[in-house]
Amino acid sequence: MIGFDLWLAFFGLIIITFISRGLFLLMGDKFHISESIHEFLRYAPTAALIAIILPEVIFTKNTAHFYELNVWSPQLFGGIAAVIVFLFTKSMLVTIFIGMTIFTVARFLL
């Protein structure tokens, strides 16, 4: 029965994904979204990226596998350097290069 349960979950997820995402595409112009919701949805990718990246930058895992705030972590130094560089240059390539360089130097020095 494990195989059947797996296939049932698989096809269930396909149906749920189709209903939640596909219907908006199939309905076309029949489904109107207000301008204020469009404005909120404009910031959704940025908010999702921050929610994924920020905990990895700020918190470190200690020996007991608990997350703790560490102000001397290399990730934090690299992240702060990347934010500062991006504010001045607006170049993603330079931001990644400087952020990773500061992160690598901080790993060796700390």
C-alpha positions as CSV (number, residue, x, y, z in Angstrom):
1,M,0.0,0.0,0.0
2,I,3.0,2.3,0.3
3,G,3.2,2.6,-3.5
4,F,-0.5,3.4,-3.8
5,D,-0.3,6.1,-1.1
6,L,2.7,7.6,-2.9
7,W,0.9,7.8,-6.2
8,L,-2.2,9.1,-4.6
9,A,-0.2,11.9,-3.0
10,F,1.6,12.6,-6.3
11,F,-1.6,13.0,-8.3
12,G,-3.3,14.9,-5.5
13,L,-0.4,17.4,-5.6
14,I,-0.8,17.7,-9.3
15,I,-4.5,18.5,-9.0
16,I,-3.9,21.0,-6.2
17,T,-1.2,22.8,-8.2
18,F,-3.3,22.9,-11.3
19,I,-6.3,24.3,-9.4
20,S,-4.2,26.9,-7.5
21,R,-2.1,28.1,-10.4
22,G,-3.6,27.0,-13.6
23,L,-7.0,28.4,-13.2
24,F,-5.7,32.0,-13.1
25,L,-4.0,31.4,-16.4
26,L,-7.0,29.7,-18.0
27,M,-9.5,32.3,-16.9
28,G,-7.6,35.1,-18.6
29,D,-9.2,38.5,-18.3
30,K,-12.3,37.2,-16.5
31,F,-10.5,37.4,-13.2
32,H,-9.8,41.0,-12.2
33,I,-7.1,41.8,-9.6
34,S,-7.2,45.2,-8.1
35,E,-4.4,47.7,-8.5
36,S,-3.6,47.6,-4.8
37,I,-3.1,43.8,-4.9
38,H,-0.9,44.2,-7.9
39,E,1.2,46.6,-5.9
40,F,1.5,44.1,-3.0
41,L,2.4,41.2,-5.3
42,R,5.2,43.3,-6.8
43,Y,7.2,42.9,-3.6
44,A,6.5,39.1,-3.1
45,P,9.7,37.8,-4.8
46,T,11.9,40.2,-2.8
47,A,10.1,39.2,0.5
48,A,10.5,35.5,-0.3
49,L,14.2,35.9,-1.0
50,I,14.8,37.8,2.2
51,A,12.9,35.2,4.2
52,I,15.1,32.5,2.8
53,I,18.5,34.2,2.9
54,L,18.3,36.4,6.0
55,P,18.2,33.5,8.6
56,E,21.2,31.9,7.0
57,V,23.1,35.1,7.2
58,I,22.2,36.1,10.7
59,F,22.0,32.8,12.6
60,T,24.6,30.1,13.0
61,K,24.1,26.5,14.2
62,N,26.0,25.7,17.4
63,T,27.3,22.3,18.5
64,A,24.0,21.3,20.0
65,H,22.3,22.0,16.6
66,F,20.4,25.1,17.9
67,Y,20.4,28.3,16.0
68,E,21.9,31.3,17.7
69,L,22.7,34.9,16.8
70,N,26.4,35.3,16.2
71,V,27.7,38.8,15.4
72,W,31.1,37.5,14.5
73,S,30.0,35.1,11.8
74,P,31.6,35.3,8.4
75,Q,28.1,35.1,6.8
76,L,27.1,38.3,8.5
77,F,30.3,40.2,7.4
78,G,29.8,39.0,3.9
79,G,26.1,40.0,3.9
80,I,26.7,43.4,5.3
81,A,29.5,44.0,2.8
82,A,27.2,42.9,-0.1
83,V,24.4,45.2,1.0
84,I,26.8,48.2,1.3
85,V,28.4,47.5,-2.1
86,F,25.0,47.1,-3.8
87,L,23.7,50.4,-2.4
88,F,26.7,52.1,-3.9
89,T,27.2,50.3,-7.2
90,K,23.8,48.7,-8.1
91,S,25.8,46.0,-9.8
92,M,24.8,42.4,-9.0
93,L,28.1,41.0,-10.3
94,V,30.3,43.4,-8.2
95,T,28.0,42.7,-5.2
96,I,28.4,38.9,-5.4
97,F,32.2,39.2,-5.9
98,I,32.8,41.6,-3.0
99,G,30.4,39.8,-0.7
100,M,32.0,36.4,-1.3
101,T,35.5,37.9,-1.0
102,I,34.7,39.5,2.4
103,F,33.0,36.2,3.5
104,T,36.1,34.2,2.5
105,V,38.5,36.5,4.2
106,A,36.3,36.6,7.4
107,R,36.3,32.7,7.4
108,F,40.0,32.6,7.5
109,L,40.4,35.5,10.1
110,L,37.6,34.5,12.5
